[in-house]
Amino acid sequence: MNRRTAIYFFFCFVIIAFTGCLAEEQRPWIKAGYWYAGSESPIPDINSALFTHLICAFAAVNTSTFELSIPPSALQYFSTFTNITKLKNPSLVTLLSIWNGLSATNRSMLGLELSSSPLSSMVSDPSRRKSFIESSIRTARLYGFKGLDLFWVWPQTASDMIHMASLFDEWRAAVESEPRDPNEPKLILTMGVHYSPTCNSVNYPVEKLRKNFDWVHLVTYDYHLPMKEGVAGAPAALYDPRSDLNTDFGIKEWIRREFPVNKLVLGLPFHGYAWTLVGPGNDRIGAPASGLAVTRDGSMSYKYIKWYVRSYKASVVYDANYVTNYCSIGLIWIGFDDVEAIKAKVAYAREKGLTGFNVFQVINDDNWVLSHAGVFLLRRMSQSSSEVNASTAQNFEEDTPNLLRFSFGIIRAATDNFSDANKLGEGGYGPVFKGELPNGQVMAVKRLSESSIQGVEEFKNEVTLTARLQHVNLVRLLGFCTDRQEKMLIYEYLPNKNLDYYLFDPIRRRVFDWGKRVKIIEGVCQGLLYLQEYSNFTVIHRDLKGGNILLDAEMNPKISDFGMAKLFRKGKVEANTGRIVGTYGFVPPEYVQHGLYSMKYDVYSFGVVLLQIISSKRISNDNGPNEDWNLSEYAYELWKEGKEFEFIDPILDDSDSLFKTTRCLQVGLLCVQTNPVDRPSMVEVCSMLKSEASSTIPLPRRPAFSAKKDEFSESITPSNRDEVADPFVRQSEEAEGEGALTECWSMNYSNQAAARTNAAPVAVKGAYWPSWFADTLPPSAIETSLFTHIYFAFLSPSNETYKFEVSGSTAALLSNFTMSLSLKRPRVKTLISIGGGGDGPDLYSRMASSSSTRKAFIDSSIALARKFGFDGLDLDWEFPQNPGQMEDFGLLLKEWRAAVNHEARAARRPPLLLTAAVYFAADFFLDEVHRAYPARQISENLDWINAMCYDYHGSWDTSATGAQAAFFDPNSNISSSYGLGSWIRAGVPRKKIIMGLPLYGRTWELKDPNINGIGAAAVGLGPGDEGVLLYHQVVAFNKQNGAEVVYDKTTVSTYSYLGKSWIGYDDVTSTTAKIKLAQSLRLGGYFFWALSYDNNWTISTQASKAWPYGR
C-alpha cells in the first residue's frame, strides 16, 4: 500500500468514526413514563412536555379469545390518551401497554408460584398468539398509539421463555408487514423486563429481544418489599455491597449477555415502600423490621411520601452507597428515590450509554419534581464554578471578624436556585435552605423574605452580635450575603432540625428518650450561662423557644436566631428598642405589661421550654379538666396535688439519670414565676437541676398569667417594679405599638379568666370508623375537628387463646389510623373497639367465663393499644345472653380496670380509657330471657358506655314500618327515652351515658302507598342491601326520586316515602332535636355509627354545633 492510499484510508476511518460519534451524540434520549388508566390524576394534568414517550397502562388479554382487552371502565382513557397528551407536546409518542393482569403480576412480585396466567396461556399456542398480535395492532391504530409495550416482568418457566421467543418473532413480522399509509411510521415495539436477564432461574431469549424490540425498559426497582422481607431494604438500589439485587449488577448482566446498551432504558420508580422497624436505634438500610407500614401493602407514591415527610418534618437521608433515599419516623421506615437519587441514576445511565429512562409511574410525582430532576440534568451544561476563598472574603464592617461575605451567585448555585427540594423550613425572618458549596461544605441559608415583619435591624443585629459569640451550644454563623439587596445569613448546617420537631410529633417523641432530652436541657443551660455570665457581653436572647433550639448530628443543642437579642457591656443595663418583640407563651409578664426586661426574661423562657421538654405539650390554653389552663398553670395544679406524673410524658424513664423529671417540673415552675425576683438565676437553675437534695429547692408559687391567685402571689406593677432585685431595662414609654400589644395581651388573659367561670361541661362527641371502609374513607380524610373520640372498628381476639394476633396489613391500618388522626388533630382520642355484631356472643362469653382467659384477653388488649398508640379500649359484646354471662361481664370490667390502672402506674403514664358499647336499655328481654347489665361494675370501672339507641325496628319485622331510632314511642318501651332512663335508674352516672345516633336508615315496602306513616303496613324490605341505606344514600334517593320527607315530632325521627318505598332515618332536624334532649338529661355526650355514612359531614357538623363544647 502506498503512502497516498494509507492516508486516504486513515481519513475515511476518521470520518466514519466521527460520524458514528456524532450519530451517537444526536441519538434522541428517551424520556418515557407509564400512566395508569383511571388513576386519581386525570390525563390533562400530565405534564407531557417533560417526556418524549408516554405509555398508557394497562390493557390485558382476554382469557377466552386471547385478544387484547381493555376494561370498559378504562376505555374512555385509552381512547382519548393520545389526543390529550399531545396538546402540550405535539411531538410526543404514545404507546399502549399490555400486562399479565393485576392478580398474576402481584403474585409474581411477591415470589408466589402461578399455575397459569393470561400471558402464559396466550404465548403457549400459535393461534392464540395470532389473535393477540392482530388485535393489539388493530387497537393501537384505532386509538392513535404509535407503539405497543409488553409489561411481562416475571415469567415463571422455561416454556414461557421459549414461547415468548416465538411471540417476539411473530409480533415483529406482523408489525413489519402491516398495511399502512406510507406516511405512517411502523409501530414501535417495547417491553418491560426484569432488571436482570435471568428471572426465576430461567433466562430471557436475549437474542430475540435484541432482534425484535426497539428497546426494553428495565424494571430496576421493587427489589425489596415489606410483604416479603423482614428487613428494611432499598427498593431501588443502584448498588448494593451485600447483594446482587441492584441495578448496576442487572445492567452489567444484560451487557454481558450481549444485549445492545443502546436498547436499554433505565427504570426509575416514583414510589417507595414503608416498613415497621423492630425497635428504635437502628434505622439504616438493612435494619430489622417486623412488617409493612402505612398502607395495606407498604407501597407509597412519591407524592404521598413527600406529604408524609412534610407533615412529620422528617429528615430524608441520601445514601450514596446504594444511591437511594430513606427516612424514619419513629418505627416507620420508608425507602424511596428522591431528587438526589434520580439525578445520580440519570447520570449513571448517560455514562453507561443507555438510551434513556422510563418512569413508573408519572402520576406518583410530587409537582413534577422528580421528572424535572431527570430532564434538567440532561440539559445542564458544565459551567465554571466559583469557589469561596476565605482569604478574599470581605468583612461586614470592622466588628464582624471571621465572617465570610458570599456572592449571590455562589449561594444560588449552592441551593440549586433556592429549590423547594432544598427548603428546610420557614420562620418569621424568611425561608431557610440547605446548600452545598463546591468544596463539599454543607450550610444553612436563611433568606429574608419580602413579606417578613423583620428586616434590616434583625439582619445587622444577627451579624454583628453572633460574630462575637463562640460557644459549643450556640449556632455558628459562617457568613452573610448582601448582593442584589439580599439579606441572607449563612449558618453551619444542623441535620436534626430543632427541638419542636421531636417534642410534638406523636411518633418521633417516642424515640426521643429522657437521655436525649437531658442532653438538650444541659446544653441550653450552658448556652444561657455563657450568654449571661461568661461572654464579654451580657446577652438577653428574648426569643428562646423550641423552634430556636437546633440539634446537630449528635443531638447536641445549639441556641439560634439572635435577631431580637440585646447585648450590653458588663456593668451596663440600659437600652431602648422601640418595640415589644417575642413569641406568645414564652414572654414574661413584666415585659408584656411594662416593657421591662432583664436576664430573668430568658430564665422565664427557659422555664417554659423545660416544662415542654418533660411533658411533650405545646403552649396552649386548653389544658386541665375544663381545657382552660395554660401550660404552666396546668403543671402547677398537678404539682400542687401530687399528680406530677399526669403532666410528665409517660414514655420518659429517668430511673438511671441524675436528672429527675419531677425535679425539672419544680425548677420549671420556679422559672415561670410572676415576679422576676422569685425566679432563680441561670447559675441557680443549673445547680438545682443536678441537685439530689430536692428539699433544698424552693417551693414555687402560682405561675405567671394564672387566672387564680393564691395568698403568696404578687405581680409586677408600676409601684413595685423598682423593688426588683435584678437590674431591669425599661422599654421606652412612647415605644411604637407598645400600648396596642399590651392591651391585646391583657384582654386575652382577662377573657380567659371570665371564660373559666362560665365553662360548659365537657362532652364526648364520638364516632366509630369501620376499618373495611379504609379505601373510601382513609383516616387522613376524617374531619377530626367534629369529634373528640374516634373508635377503630373492629378487632377480635383469637377464638382459642383470646389474645390479639395482628396481621401485617392490620398492623399497617392501626398505625396509619393513630398517626393520621394525631397529625390532623392531636387532641382527638383514639380507641380500639373490640367485637361488633359480626362476632356473635359466644366468643366473649367463653373468654369471660374464667379468670385465666379474662387475663389473657386483658393483657393482650392493653399491650395492643399501647403498641399502636391508642388512648383507650372499647368492648362491643353483642350481647351477654343470660344472668351468668352478665355476672362474668362485670368481673371482666373489674379486672380490666385493675390491669389498666396497674399498667399506667408501672409505666408512669395516663391510664387507658375503658368504654363499652351496650344495648339501648340496662335491663331487657330478648328471646324471652331477661337480662340486666351489672350497673355497679359498669359505673365503677368504665369511663362511659355507648348506648346503641337504634335498630329498634328493621328487617326482622317486615309487617310494618318503624322509627328505627325513635326517641319516644307512645306504644312501646322500645325507645331511646326508655332505654336511657333505664340506665339512669340503674344507677349509672348521667355523665357516663353516651347516646348513640345512627347515620343510616331502614327501609320497607309499603302494602298500600296511600298509608305511609310510621307503623304503616308493609309487605317486605325496601331499597338498599337488606333494607338498609346509608345516610348519603338516603339523601341521594330522596333527591333523585323526589321523595316526600316528613319529620315526626312524636318519635323525634324522620321518614320519606315514594310509591311503595319507605325509609325511616335521622336527618339534621331529628339529630339536633335528640342532642338537645340528651343535654336536657345531662348525659355525657353522643356517638355516631358510623363514619363514612354521613353525607359530606352534614349531620356530624350540625351535631358538633348543637353541642359546642368538647373534650
Secondary structure, DSSP 8 states (H G I E B T S, - for coil): --HHHHHHHHHHHHHHHHHHHHHHHHS--EEEEEEETT-SS-GGGS-GGG-SEEEEEEEEE-TTT-SEE--GGGHHHHHHHHHHHHHH-TT-EEEEEEES-HHHHHHHHTT---S--HHHHHHTSHHHHHHHHHHHHHHHHHTT-SEEEEE-----SHHHHHHHHHHHHHHHHHHHH----TTS---EEEEEEESSSEETTEE--HHHHHHH-SEEEEE----S-TTT-SB---TT-S--TT-S-SHHHHHHHHHHTT--GGGEEEEEESEEEEEEESSTT--STT-BEEEE-SSSSSEEEHHHHHHHHHHHT--EEEETTTTEEEEEETTEEEEE--HHHHHHHHHHHHHHT--EEEEE-GGGSSTTHHHHHHHHHHH----------GGG---SSTT-TT-EE--HHHHHHHTTTT-GGGEEEE-SS-EEEEEE-TTS-EEEEEE--TT-S--HHHHHHHHHHHTT---TTB--EEEEE-GGG--EEEEE--TT-BHHHHHT-TTGGGG--HHHHHHHHHHHHHHHHIIIIISSEEEE-S--SGGGEEE-TT--EEE---TT-EEEETT------SS----TTSS-HHHHHH-EE-HHHHHHHHHHHHHHHHH---S-S-BTTTT-B-HHHHHHHHHHTT-HHHHS-TT---TT-SS-HHHHHHHHHHHTBSSGGGS--HHHHHHHHH-S-GGGS-----BTT-SS--TT-----TTTGGG-SS--EE--TT-TTHHHHHHHHHHHHHHHHHHHHT-----EEEEEEEGGGTTTS-GGGS-GGG-SEEEEEEE---TTT-S----HHHHHHHHHHHHHHHHH-TT-EEEEEEE-TTT-SHHHHHHTTSHHHHHHHHHHHHHHHHHTT-SEEEEE-----SHHHHHHHHHHHHHHHHHHHHHHHHHTS---EEEEEE-SSSEEEETTEEEE--HHHHHHH-SEEEE----SSSTT--SB---TT-S--TT-S-SHHHHHHHHHHTT--GGGEEEEEESEEEEEEESSTT--STT-BEEEE-SSBTTEEEHHHHHHHHHHHT-EEEEETTTTEEEEEETTEEEEE--HHHHHHHHHHHHHTT--EEEEE-TT-SSTTHHHHHHHHHS----
